[in-house]
Amino acid sequence: MEVTLKIEGMMCPHCEAAVKNALEALPTVESAAVSHEKGTAVIRLSADTPTETLKAAVEALDYKVV
């Protein structure tokens, strides 16, 4: 299963890495391809995961999921 989140506030590769690490720390996330240029995170999941859980992981870093 794959989910794409639109994220505002990422400005550099450091931001990408922070979001990637936060998402990949979740137990059902297999991988996360994050782009500050596109403002997206494409997340590959091993099991159903509520979007709110993914959103909370990103917003805990002070980025906004739209």
mmCIF file as Biopython writes it, N, C-alpha, C and O atoms, coordinates in Angstrom:
data_model
#
loop_
_atom_site.group_PDB
_atom_site.id
_atom_site.type_symbol
_atom_site.label_atom_id
_atom_site.label_alt_id
_atom_site.label_comp_id
_atom_site.label_asym_id
_atom_site.label_entity_id
_atom_site.label_seq_id
_atom_site.pdbx_PDB_ins_code
_atom_site.Cartn_x
_atom_site.Cartn_y
_atom_site.Cartn_z
_atom_site.occupancy
_atom_site.B_iso_or_equiv
_atom_site.auth_seq_id
_atom_site.auth_asym_id
_atom_site.pdbx_PDB_model_num
ATOM 1   N N  . MET A ? 1  ? 0.850  -1.173 0.000  1.0 0.0 1  A 1 
ATOM 2   C CA . MET A ? 1  ? 0.000  0.000  0.000  1.0 0.0 1  A 1 
ATOM 3   C C  . MET A ? 1  ? 0.894  1.235  0.000  1.0 0.0 1  A 1 
ATOM 4   O O  . MET A ? 1  ? 1.934  1.266  0.659  1.0 0.0 1  A 1 
ATOM 5   N N  . GLU A ? 2  ? 0.474  2.248  -0.747 1.0 0.0 2  A 1 
ATOM 6   C CA . GLU A ? 2  ? 1.245  3.477  -0.851 1.0 0.0 2  A 1 
ATOM 7   C C  . GLU A ? 2  ? 0.358  4.687  -0.587 1.0 0.0 2  A 1 
ATOM 8   O O  . GLU A ? 2  ? -0.782 4.755  -1.048 1.0 0.0 2  A 1 
ATOM 9   N N  . VAL A ? 3  ? 0.901  5.636  0.162  1.0 0.0 3  A 1 
ATOM 10  C CA . VAL A ? 3  ? 0.186  6.865  0.500  1.0 0.0 3  A 1 
ATOM 11  C C  . VAL A ? 3  ? 1.095  8.045  0.175  1.0 0.0 3  A 1 
ATOM 12  O O  . VAL A ? 3  ? 2.300  7.994  0.422  1.0 0.0 3  A 1 
ATOM 13  N N  . THR A ? 4  ? 0.511  9.111  -0.381 1.0 0.0 4  A 1 
ATOM 14  C CA . THR A ? 4  ? 1.273  10.329 -0.645 1.0 0.0 4  A 1 
ATOM 15  C C  . THR A ? 4  ? 0.707  11.459 0.209  1.0 0.0 4  A 1 
ATOM 16  O O  . THR A ? 4  ? -0.494 11.727 0.201  1.0 0.0 4  A 1 
ATOM 17  N N  . LEU A ? 5  ? 1.607  12.114 0.946  1.0 0.0 5  A 1 
ATOM 18  C CA . LEU A ? 5  ? 1.217  13.275 1.749  1.0 0.0 5  A 1 
ATOM 19  C C  . LEU A ? 5  ? 1.800  14.524 1.112  1.0 0.0 5  A 1 
ATOM 20  O O  . LEU A ? 5  ? 2.935  14.507 0.635  1.0 0.0 5  A 1 
ATOM 21  N N  . LYS A ? 6  ? 1.032  15.607 1.100  1.0 0.0 6  A 1 
ATOM 22  C CA . LYS A ? 6  ? 1.505  16.926 0.691  1.0 0.0 6  A 1 
ATOM 23  C C  . LYS A ? 6  ? 1.957  17.626 1.970  1.0 0.0 6  A 1 
ATOM 24  O O  . LYS A ? 6  ? 1.200  17.727 2.935  1.0 0.0 6  A 1 
ATOM 25  N N  . ILE A ? 7  ? 3.193  18.106 1.966  1.0 0.0 7  A 1 
ATOM 26  C CA . ILE A ? 7  ? 3.767  18.698 3.174  1.0 0.0 7  A 1 
ATOM 27  C C  . ILE A ? 7  ? 4.284  20.097 2.874  1.0 0.0 7  A 1 
ATOM 28  O O  . ILE A ? 7  ? 5.012  20.302 1.903  1.0 0.0 7  A 1 
ATOM 29  N N  . GLU A ? 8  ? 3.908  21.053 3.705  1.0 0.0 8  A 1 
ATOM 30  C CA . GLU A ? 8  ? 4.400  22.435 3.585  1.0 0.0 8  A 1 
ATOM 31  C C  . GLU A ? 8  ? 5.461  22.692 4.640  1.0 0.0 8  A 1 
ATOM 32  O O  . GLU A ? 8  ? 5.377  22.179 5.756  1.0 0.0 8  A 1 
ATOM 33  N N  . GLY A ? 9  ? 6.463  23.490 4.283  1.0 0.0 9  A 1 
ATOM 34  C CA . GLY A ? 9  ? 7.450  23.944 5.254  1.0 0.0 9  A 1 
ATOM 35  C C  . GLY A ? 9  ? 8.825  23.312 5.111  1.0 0.0 9  A 1 
ATOM 36  O O  . GLY A ? 9  ? 9.771  23.757 5.761  1.0 0.0 9  A 1 
ATOM 37  N N  . MET A ? 10 ? 8.961  22.284 4.277  1.0 0.0 10 A 1 
ATOM 38  C CA . MET A ? 10 ? 10.286 21.686 4.080  1.0 0.0 10 A 1 
ATOM 39  C C  . MET A ? 10 ? 11.080 22.580 3.133  1.0 0.0 10 A 1 
ATOM 40  O O  . MET A ? 10 ? 10.593 22.938 2.061  1.0 0.0 10 A 1 
ATOM 41  N N  . MET A ? 11 ? 12.298 22.941 3.524  1.0 0.0 11 A 1 
ATOM 42  C CA . MET A ? 11 ? 13.090 23.886 2.735  1.0 0.0 11 A 1 
ATOM 43  C C  . MET A ? 11 ? 14.401 23.310 2.196  1.0 0.0 11 A 1 
ATOM 44  O O  . MET A ? 11 ? 15.011 23.899 1.304  1.0 0.0 11 A 1 
ATOM 45  N N  . CYS A ? 12 ? 14.842 22.162 2.729  1.0 0.0 12 A 1 
ATOM 46  C CA . CYS A ? 12 ? 16.174 21.672 2.363  1.0 0.0 12 A 1 
ATOM 47  C C  . CYS A ? 12 ? 16.273 20.159 2.571  1.0 0.0 12 A 1 
ATOM 48  O O  . CYS A ? 12 ? 15.350 19.537 3.099  1.0 0.0 12 A 1 
ATOM 49  N N  . PRO A ? 13 ? 17.393 19.575 2.156  1.0 0.0 13 A 1 
ATOM 50  C CA . PRO A ? 13 ? 17.583 18.139 2.359  1.0 0.0 13 A 1 
ATOM 51  C C  . PRO A ? 13 ? 17.540 17.728 3.837  1.0 0.0 13 A 1 
ATOM 52  O O  . PRO A ? 13 ? 17.151 16.605 4.157  1.0 0.0 13 A 1 
ATOM 53  N N  . HIS A ? 14 ? 17.935 18.623 4.726  1.0 0.0 14 A 1 
ATOM 54  C CA . HIS A ? 14 ? 17.865 18.320 6.161  1.0 0.0 14 A 1 
ATOM 55  C C  . HIS A ? 14 ? 16.410 18.112 6.585  1.0 0.0 14 A 1 
ATOM 56  O O  . HIS A ? 14 ? 16.107 17.205 7.361  1.0 0.0 14 A 1 
ATOM 57  N N  . CYS A ? 15 ? 15.519 18.954 6.072  1.0 0.0 15 A 1 
ATOM 58  C CA . CYS A ? 15 ? 14.085 18.812 6.356  1.0 0.0 15 A 1 
ATOM 59  C C  . CYS A ? 15 ? 13.583 17.463 5.838  1.0 0.0 15 A 1 
ATOM 60  O O  . CYS A ? 15 ? 12.846 16.758 6.527  1.0 0.0 15 A 1 
ATOM 61  N N  . GLU A ? 16 ? 13.991 17.116 4.623  1.0 0.0 16 A 1 
ATOM 62  C CA . GLU A ? 16 ? 13.611 15.824 4.035  1.0 0.0 16 A 1 
ATOM 63  C C  . GLU A ? 16 ? 14.022 14.678 4.945  1.0 0.0 16 A 1 
ATOM 64  O O  . GLU A ? 16 ? 13.231 13.776 5.221  1.0 0.0 16 A 1 
ATOM 65  N N  . ALA A ? 17 ? 15.264 14.721 5.408  1.0 0.0 17 A 1 
ATOM 66  C CA . ALA A ? 17 ? 15.793 13.647 6.255  1.0 0.0 17 A 1 
ATOM 67  C C  . ALA A ? 17 ? 15.021 13.539 7.559  1.0 0.0 17 A 1 
ATOM 68  O O  . ALA A ? 17 ? 14.741 12.435 8.025  1.0 0.0 17 A 1 
ATOM 69  N N  . ALA A ? 18 ? 14.678 14.672 8.150  1.0 0.0 18 A 1 
ATOM 70  C CA . ALA A ? 18 ? 13.938 14.659 9.408  1.0 0.0 18 A 1 
ATOM 71  C C  . ALA A ? 18 ? 12.566 14.016 9.229  1.0 0.0 18 A 1 
ATOM 72  O O  . ALA A ? 18 ? 12.145 13.202 10.051 1.0 0.0 18 A 1 
ATOM 73  N N  . VAL A ? 19 ? 11.872 14.383 8.151  1.0 0.0 19 A 1 
ATOM 74  C CA . VAL A ? 19 ? 10.541 13.818 7.877  1.0 0.0 19 A 1 
ATOM 75  C C  . VAL A ? 19 ? 10.662 12.333 7.556  1.0 0.0 19 A 1 
ATOM 76  O O  . VAL A ? 19 ? 9.872  11.526 8.047  1.0 0.0 19 A 1 
ATOM 77  N N  . LYS A ? 20 ? 11.641 11.967 6.740  1.0 0.0 20 A 1 
ATOM 78  C CA . LYS A ? 20 ? 11.866 10.557 6.377  1.0 0.0 20 A 1 
ATOM 79  C C  . LYS A ? 20 ? 12.111 9.720  7.630  1.0 0.0 20 A 1 
ATOM 80  O O  . LYS A ? 20 ? 11.516 8.655  7.790  1.0 0.0 20 A 1 
ATOM 81  N N  . ASN A ? 21 ? 12.980 10.193 8.513  1.0 0.0 21 A 1 
ATOM 82  C CA . ASN A ? 21 ? 13.288 9.448  9.736  1.0 0.0 21 A 1 
ATOM 83  C C  . ASN A ? 21 ? 12.064 9.312  10.636 1.0 0.0 21 A 1 
ATOM 84  O O  . ASN A ? 21 ? 11.836 8.251  11.219 1.0 0.0 21 A 1 
ATOM 85  N N  . ALA A ? 22 ? 11.280 10.374 10.752 1.0 0.0 22 A 1 
ATOM 86  C CA . ALA A ? 22 ? 10.084 10.330 11.601 1.0 0.0 22 A 1 
ATOM 87  C C  . ALA A ? 22 ? 9.070  9.324  11.065 1.0 0.0 22 A 1 
ATOM 88  O O  . ALA A ? 22 ? 8.482  8.556  11.826 1.0 0.0 22 A 1 
ATOM 89  N N  . LEU A ? 23 ? 8.872  9.336  9.751  1.0 0.0 23 A 1 
ATOM 90  C CA . LEU A ? 23 ? 7.912  8.408  9.143  1.0 0.0 23 A 1 
ATOM 91  C C  . LEU A ? 23 ? 8.403  6.965  9.232  1.0 0.0 23 A 1 
ATOM 92  O O  . LEU A ? 23 ? 7.637  6.065  9.574  1.0 0.0 23 A 1 
ATOM 93  N N  . GLU A ? 24 ? 9.678  6.747  8.925  1.0 0.0 24 A 1 
ATOM 94  C CA . GLU A ? 24 ? 10.214 5.391  8.933  1.0 0.0 24 A 1 
ATOM 95  C C  . GLU A ? 24 ? 10.356 4.818  10.338 1.0 0.0 24 A 1 
ATOM 96  O O  . GLU A ? 24 ? 10.592 3.619  10.492 1.0 0.0 24 A 1 
ATOM 97  N N  . ALA A ? 25 ? 10.217 5.651  11.362 1.0 0.0 25 A 1 
ATOM 98  C CA . ALA A ? 25 ? 10.231 5.164  12.740 1.0 0.0 25 A 1 
ATOM 99  C C  . ALA A ? 25 ? 8.910  4.484  13.102 1.0 0.0 25 A 1 
ATOM 100 O O  . ALA A ? 25 ? 8.839  3.736  14.077 1.0 0.0 25 A 1 
ATOM 101 N N  . LEU A ? 26 ? 7.867  4.748  12.313 1.0 0.0 26 A 1 
ATOM 102 C CA . LEU A ? 26 ? 6.569  4.113  12.565 1.0 0.0 26 A 1 
ATOM 103 C C  . LEU A ? 26 ? 6.642  2.644  12.150 1.0 0.0 26 A 1 
ATOM 104 O O  . LEU A ? 26 ? 7.227  2.326  11.114 1.0 0.0 26 A 1 
ATOM 105 N N  . PRO A ? 27 ? 6.057  1.744  12.944 1.0 0.0 27 A 1 
ATOM 106 C CA . PRO A ? 27 ? 6.208  0.306  12.691 1.0 0.0 27 A 1 
ATOM 107 C C  . PRO A ? 27 ? 5.648  -0.204 11.365 1.0 0.0 27 A 1 
ATOM 108 O O  . PRO A ? 27 ? 6.139  -1.206 10.845 1.0 0.0 27 A 1 
ATOM 109 N N  . THR A ? 28 ? 4.644  0.449  10.810 1.0 0.0 28 A 1 
ATOM 110 C CA . THR A ? 28 ? 4.048  -0.050 9.563  1.0 0.0 28 A 1 
ATOM 111 C C  . THR A ? 28 ? 4.625  0.608  8.316  1.0 0.0 28 A 1 
ATOM 112 O O  . THR A ? 28 ? 4.211  0.282  7.204  1.0 0.0 28 A 1 
ATOM 113 N N  . VAL A ? 29 ? 5.573  1.526  8.479  1.0 0.0 29 A 1 
ATOM 114 C CA . VAL A ? 29 ? 6.175  2.208  7.330  1.0 0.0 29 A 1 
ATOM 115 C C  . VAL A ? 29 ? 7.407  1.435  6.873  1.0 0.0 29 A 1 
ATOM 116 O O  . VAL A ? 29 ? 8.377  1.289  7.617  1.0 0.0 29 A 1 
ATOM 117 N N  . GLU A ? 30 ? 7.352  0.939  5.628  1.0 0.0 30 A 1 
ATOM 118 C CA . GLU A ? 30 ? 8.496  0.223  5.051  1.0 0.0 30 A 1 
ATOM 119 C C  . GLU A ? 30 ? 9.532  1.206  4.514  1.0 0.0 30 A 1 
ATOM 120 O O  . GLU A ? 30 ? 10.735 1.012  4.688  1.0 0.0 30 A 1 
ATOM 121 N N  . SER A ? 31 ? 9.046  2.273  3.853  1.0 0.0 31 A 1 
ATOM 122 C CA . SER A ? 31 ? 9.956  3.287  3.320  1.0 0.0 31 A 1 
ATOM 123 C C  . SER A ? 31 ? 9.191  4.585  3.084  1.0 0.0 31 A 1 
ATOM 124 O O  . SER A ? 31 ? 7.966  4.600  2.958  1.0 0.0 31 A 1 
ATOM 125 N N  . ALA A ? 32 ? 9.956  5.672  3.028  1.0 0.0 32 A 1 
ATOM 126 C CA . ALA A ? 32 ? 9.367  6.984  2.751  1.0 0.0 32 A 1 
ATOM 127 C C  . ALA A ? 32 ? 10.307 7.727  1.807  1.0 0.0 32 A 1 
ATOM 128 O O  . ALA A ? 32 ? 11.486 7.912  2.108  1.0 0.0 32 A 1 
ATOM 129 N N  . ALA A ? 33 ? 9.769  8.153  0.656  1.0 0.0 33 A 1 
ATOM 130 C CA . ALA A ? 33 ? 10.528 8.959  -0.298 1.0 0.0 33 A 1 
ATOM 131 C C  . ALA A ? 33 ? 10.027 10.395 -0.155 1.0 0.0 33 A 1 
ATOM 132 O O  . ALA A ? 33 ? 8.913  10.727 -0.558 1.0 0.0 33 A 1 
ATOM 133 N N  . VAL A ? 34 ? 10.874 11.229 0.426  1.0 0.0 34 A 1 
ATOM 134 C CA . VAL A ? 34 ? 10.475 12.597 0.761  1.0 0.0 34 A 1 
ATOM 135 C C  . VAL A ? 34 ? 11.209 13.584 -0.139 1.0 0.0 34 A 1 
ATOM 136 O O  . VAL A ? 34 ? 12.412 13.449 -0.365 1.0 0.0 34 A 1 
ATOM 137 N N  . SER A ? 35 ? 10.479 14.584 -0.657 1.0 0.0 35 A 1 
ATOM 138 C CA . SER A ? 35 ? 11.072 15.615 -1.515 1.0 0.0 35 A 1 
ATOM 139 C C  . SER A ? 35 ? 10.664 16.994 -1.028 1.0 0.0 35 A 1 
ATOM 140 O O  . SER A ? 35 ? 9.479  17.329 -1.006 1.0 0.0 35 A 1 
ATOM 141 N N  . HIS A ? 36 ? 11.659 17.798 -0.634 1.0 0.0 36 A 1 
ATOM 142 C CA . HIS A ? 36 ? 11.341 19.177 -0.232 1.0 0.0 36 A 1 
ATOM 143 C C  . HIS A ? 36 ? 10.985 20.013 -1.460 1.0 0.0 36 A 1 
ATOM 144 O O  . HIS A ? 36 ? 10.226 20.976 -1.352 1.0 0.0 36 A 1 
ATOM 145 N N  . GLU A ? 37 ? 11.526 19.654 -2.626 1.0 0.0 37 A 1 
ATOM 146 C CA . GLU A ? 37 ? 11.241 20.408 -3.847 1.0 0.0 37 A 1 
ATOM 147 C C  . GLU A ? 37 ? 9.798  20.216 -4.302 1.0 0.0 37 A 1 
ATOM 148 O O  . GLU A ? 37 ? 9.155  21.166 -4.747 1.0 0.0 37 A 1 
ATOM 149 N N  . LYS A ? 38 ? 9.292  18.996 -4.192 1.0 0.0 38 A 1 
ATOM 150 C CA . LYS A ? 38 ? 7.907  18.703 -4.576 1.0 0.0 38 A 1 
ATOM 151 C C  . LYS A ? 38 ? 6.934  18.921 -3.426 1.0 0.0 38 A 1 
ATOM 152 O O  . LYS A ? 38 ? 5.730  19.064 -3.641 1.0 0.0 38 A 1 
ATOM 153 N N  . GLY A ? 39 ? 7.464  18.946 -2.198 1.0 0.0 39 A 1 
ATOM 154 C CA . GLY A ? 39 ? 6.594  19.088 -1.028 1.0 0.0 39 A 1 
ATOM 155 C C  . GLY A ? 39 ? 5.765  17.845 -0.770 1.0 0.0 39 A 1 
ATOM 156 O O  . GLY A ? 39 ? 4.608  17.928 -0.357 1.0 0.0 39 A 1 
ATOM 157 N N  . THR A ? 40 ? 6.376  16.678 -1.020 1.0 0.0 40 A 1 
ATOM 158 C CA . THR A ? 40 ? 5.638  15.427 -0.856 1.0 0.0 40 A 1 
ATOM 159 C C  . THR A ? 40 ? 6.437  14.389 -0.084 1.0 0.0 40 A 1 
ATOM 160 O O  . THR A ? 40 ? 7.660  14.453 0.034  1.0 0.0 40 A 1 
ATOM 161 N N  . ALA A ? 41 ? 5.680  13.429 0.436  1.0 0.0 41 A 1 
ATOM 162 C CA . ALA A ? 41 ? 6.252  12.215 1.014  1.0 0.0 41 A 1 
ATOM 163 C C  . ALA A ? 41 ? 5.437  11.056 0.457  1.0 0.0 41 A 1 
ATOM 164 O O  . ALA A ? 41 ? 4.228  10.978 0.675  1.0 0.0 41 A 1 
ATOM 165 N N  . VAL A ? 42 ? 6.102  10.157 -0.261 1.0 0.0 42 A 1 
ATOM 166 C CA . VAL A ? 42 ? 5.456  8.959  -0.780 1.0 0.0 42 A 1 
ATOM 167 C C  . VAL A ? 42 ? 5.856  7.832  0.166  1.0 0.0 42 A 1 
ATOM 168 O O  . VAL A ? 42 ? 7.028  7.472  0.277  1.0 0.0 42 A 1 
ATOM 169 N N  . ILE A ? 43 ? 4.852  7.291  0.842  1.0 0.0 43 A 1 
ATOM 170 C CA . ILE A ? 43 ? 5.095  6.348  1.937  1.0 0.0 43 A 1 
ATOM 171 C C  . ILE A ? 43 ? 4.598  4.960  1.550  1.0 0.0 43 A 1 
ATOM 172 O O  . ILE A ? 43 ? 3.443  4.791  1.158  1.0 0.0 43 A 1 
ATOM 173 N N  . ARG A ? 44 ? 5.470  3.977  1.662  1.0 0.0 44 A 1 
ATOM 174 C CA . ARG A ? 44 ? 5.106  2.584  1.407  1.0 0.0 44 A 1 
ATOM 175 C C  . ARG A ? 44 ? 4.828  1.916  2.754  1.0 0.0 44 A 1 
ATOM 176 O O  . ARG A ? 44 ? 5.670  1.920  3.652  1.0 0.0 44 A 1 
ATOM 177 N N  . LEU A ? 45 ? 3.629  1.343  2.874  1.0 0.0 45 A 1 
ATOM 178 C CA . LEU A ? 45 ? 3.178  0.758  4.139  1.0 0.0 45 A 1 
ATOM 179 C C  . LEU A ? 45 ? 3.078  -0.762 4.049  1.0 0.0 45 A 1 
ATOM 180 O O  . LEU A ? 45 ? 2.745  -1.314 3.001  1.0 0.0 45 A 1 
ATOM 181 N N  . SER A ? 46 ? 3.371  -1.426 5.162  1.0 0.0 46 A 1 
ATOM 182 C CA . SER A ? 46 ? 3.243  -2.882 5.230  1.0 0.0 46 A 1 
ATOM 183 C C  . SER A ? 46 ? 1.867  -3.292 5.726  1.0 0.0 46 A 1 
ATOM 184 O O  . SER A ? 46 ? 1.471  -4.448 5.574  1.0 0.0 46 A 1 
ATOM 185 N N  . ALA A ? 47 ? 1.136  -2.357 6.317  1.0 0.0 47 A 1 
ATOM 186 C CA . ALA A ? 47 ? -0.208 -2.625 6.841  1.0 0.0 47 A 1 
ATOM 187 C C  . ALA A ? 47 ? -0.995 -1.322 6.841  1.0 0.0 47 A 1 
ATOM 188 O O  . ALA A ? 47 ? -0.430 -0.230 6.779  1.0 0.0 47 A 1 
ATOM 189 N N  . ASP A ? 48 ? -2.317 -1.469 6.913  1.0 0.0 48 A 1 
ATOM 190 C CA . ASP A ? 48 ? -3.184 -0.290 6.986  1.0 0.0 48 A 1 
ATOM 191 C C  . ASP A ? 48 ? -2.753 0.613  8.141  1.0 0.0 48 A 1 
ATOM 192 O O  . ASP A ? 48 ? -2.582 0.156  9.271  1.0 0.0 48 A 1 
ATOM 193 N N  . THR A ? 49 ? -2.582 1.882  7.846  1.0 0.0 49 A 1 
ATOM 194 C CA . THR A ? 49 ? -2.182 2.856  8.858  1.0 0.0 49 A 1 
ATOM 195 C C  . THR A ? 49 ? -3.058 4.087  8.688  1.0 0.0 49 A 1 
ATOM 196 O O  . THR A ? 49 ? -3.175 4.609  7.579  1.0 0.0 49 A 1 
ATOM 197 N N  . PRO A ? 50 ? -3.674 4.559  9.762  1.0 0.0 50 A 1 
ATOM 198 C CA . PRO A ? 50 ? -4.497 5.772  9.642  1.0 0.0 50 A 1 
ATOM 199 C C  . PRO A ? 50 ? -3.658 6.960  9.170  1.0 0.0 50 A 1 
ATOM 200 O O  . PRO A ? 50 ? -2.529 7.157  9.620  1.0 0.0 50 A 1 
ATOM 201 N N  . THR A ? 51 ? -4.221 7.737  8.266  1.0 0.0 51 A 1 
ATOM 202 C CA . THR A ? 51 ? -3.535 8.927  7.775  1.0 0.0 51 A 1 
ATOM 203 C C  . THR A ? 51 ? -3.197 9.859  8.930  1.0 0.0 51 A 1 
ATOM 204 O O  . THR A ? 51 ? -2.174 10.543 8.903  1.0 0.0 51 A 1 
ATOM 205 N N  . GLU A ? 52 ? -4.052 9.885  9.940  1.0 0.0 52 A 1 
ATOM 206 C CA . GLU A ? 52 ? -3.800 10.747 11.111 1.0 0.0 52 A 1 
ATOM 207 C C  . GLU A ? 52 ? -2.494 10.380 11.816 1.0 0.0 52 A 1 
ATOM 208 O O  . GLU A ? 52 ? -1.811 11.256 12.347 1.0 0.0 52 A 1 
ATOM 209 N N  . THR A ? 53 ? -2.145 9.097  11.824 1.0 0.0 53 A 1 
ATOM 210 C CA . THR A ? 53 ? -0.895 8.649  12.454 1.0 0.0 53 A 1 
ATOM 211 C C  . THR A ? 53 ? 0.300  9.189  11.678 1.0 0.0 53 A 1 
ATOM 212 O O  . THR A ? 53 ? 1.264  9.673  12.271 1.0 0.0 53 A 1 
ATOM 213 N N  . LEU A ? 54 ? 0.233  9.106  10.359 1.0 0.0 54 A 1 
ATOM 214 C CA . LEU A ? 54 ? 1.314  9.622  9.513  1.0 0.0 54 A 1 
ATOM 215 C C  . LEU A ? 54 ? 1.413  11.141 9.648  1.0 0.0 54 A 1 
ATOM 216 O O  . LEU A ? 54 ? 2.501  11.703 9.771  1.0 0.0 54 A 1 
ATOM 217 N N  . LYS A ? 55 ? 0.261  11.782 9.623  1.0 0.0 55 A 1 
ATOM 218 C CA . LYS A ? 55 ? 0.186  13.241 9.752  1.0 0.0 55 A 1 
ATOM 219 C C  . LYS A ? 55 ? 0.787  13.697 11.085 1.0 0.0 55 A 1 
ATOM 220 O O  . LYS A ? 55 ? 1.530  14.677 11.131 1.0 0.0 55 A 1 
ATOM 221 N N  . ALA A ? 56 ? 0.467  12.991 12.156 1.0 0.0 56 A 1 
ATOM 222 C CA . ALA A ? 56 ? 0.968  13.358 13.490 1.0 0.0 56 A 1 
ATOM 223 C C  . ALA A ? 56 ? 2.490  13.271 13.550 1.0 0.0 56 A 1 
ATOM 224 O O  . ALA A ? 56 ? 3.136  14.111 14.178 1.0 0.0 56 A 1 
ATOM 225 N N  . ALA A ? 57 ? 3.066  12.259 12.901 1.0 0.0 57 A 1 
ATOM 226 C CA . ALA A ? 57 ? 4.529  12.101 12.904 1.0 0.0 57 A 1 
ATOM 227 C C  . ALA A ? 57 ? 5.201  13.280 12.211 1.0 0.0 57 A 1 
ATOM 228 O O  . ALA A ? 57 ? 6.246  13.752 12.658 1.0 0.0 57 A 1 
ATOM 229 N N  . VAL A ? 58 ? 4.602  13.757 11.117 1.0 0.0 58 A 1 
ATOM 230 C CA . VAL A ? 58 ? 5.164  14.889 10.363 1.0 0.0 58 A 1 
ATOM 231 C C  . VAL A ? 58 ? 4.932  16.199 11.117 1.0 0.0 58 A 1 
ATOM 232 O O  . VAL A ? 58 ? 5.843  17.018 11.242 1.0 0.0 58 A 1 
ATOM 233 N N  . GLU A ? 59 ? 3.718  16.392 11.616 1.0 0.0 59 A 1 
ATOM 234 C CA . GLU A ? 59 ? 3.400  17.648 12.286 1.0 0.0 59 A 1 
ATOM 235 C C  . GLU A ? 59 ? 4.097  17.808 13.633 1.0 0.0 59 A 1 
ATOM 236 O O  . GLU A ? 59 ? 4.207  18.924 14.142 1.0 0.0 59 A 1 
ATOM 237 N N  . ALA A ? 60 ? 4.569  16.709 14.214 1.0 0.0 60 A 1 
ATOM 238 C CA . ALA A ? 60 ? 5.366  16.794 15.443 1.0 0.0 60 A 1 
ATOM 239 C C  . ALA A ? 60 ? 6.688  17.504 15.177 1.0 0.0 60 A 1 
ATOM 240 O O  . ALA A ? 60 ? 7.331  17.995 16.105 1.0 0.0 60 A 1 
ATOM 241 N N  . LEU A ? 61 ? 7.096  17.558 13.906 1.0 0.0 61 A 1 
ATOM 242 C CA . LEU A ? 61 ? 8.333  18.252 13.523 1.0 0.0 61 A 1 
ATOM 243 C C  . LEU A ? 61 ? 8.067  19.686 13.069 1.0 0.0 61 A 1 
ATOM 244 O O  . LEU A ? 61 ? 8.969  20.355 12.565 1.0 0.0 61 A 1 
ATOM 245 N N  . ASP A ? 62 ? 6.849  20.153 13.245 1.0 0.0 62 A 1 
ATOM 246 C CA . ASP A ? 62 ? 6.432  21.517 12.878 1.0 0.0 62 A 1 
ATOM 247 C C  . ASP A ? 62 ? 6.308  21.757 11.375 1.0 0.0 62 A 1 
ATOM 248 O O  . ASP A ? 62 ? 6.448  22.890 10.915 1.0 0.0 62 A 1 
ATOM 249 N N  . TYR A ? 63 ? 6.045  20.698 10.608 1.0 0.0 63 A 1 
ATOM 250 C CA . TYR A ? 63 ? 5.685  20.840 9.206  1.0 0.0 63 A 1 
ATOM 251 C C  . TYR A ? 63 ? 4.193  20.661 9.116  1.0 0.0 63 A 1 
ATOM 252 O O  . TYR A ? 63 ? 3.585  20.064 10.003 1.0 0.0 63 A 1 
ATOM 253 N N  . LYS A ? 64 ? 3.592  21.168 8.059  1.0 0.0 64 A 1 
ATOM 254 C CA . LYS A ? 64 ? 2.143  21.091 7.925  1.0 0.0 64 A 1 
ATOM 255 C C  . LYS A ? 64 ? 1.758  20.133 6.808  1.0 0.0 64 A 1 
ATOM 256 O O  . LYS A ? 64 ? 2.242  20.253 5.683  1.0 0.0 64 A 1 
ATOM 257 N N  . VAL A ? 65 ? 0.883  19.179 7.125  1.0 0.0 65 A 1 
ATOM 258 C CA . VAL A ? 65 ? 0.337  18.274 6.128  1.0 0.0 65 A 1 
ATOM 259 C C  . VAL A ? 65 ? -0.947 18.882 5.606  1.0 0.0 65 A 1 
ATOM 260 O O  . VAL A ? 65 ? -1.858 19.193 6.374  1.0 0.0 65 A 1 
ATOM 261 N N  . VAL A ? 66 ? -1.015 19.052 4.277  1.0 0.0 66 A 1 
ATOM 262 C CA . VAL A ? 66 ? -2.209 19.677 3.678  1.0 0.0 66 A 1 
ATOM 263 C C  . VAL A ? 66 ? -2.973 18.708 2.818  1.0 0.0 66 A 1 
ATOM 264 O O  . VAL A ? 66 ? -3.999 19.069 2.243  1.0 0.0 66 A 1 
#
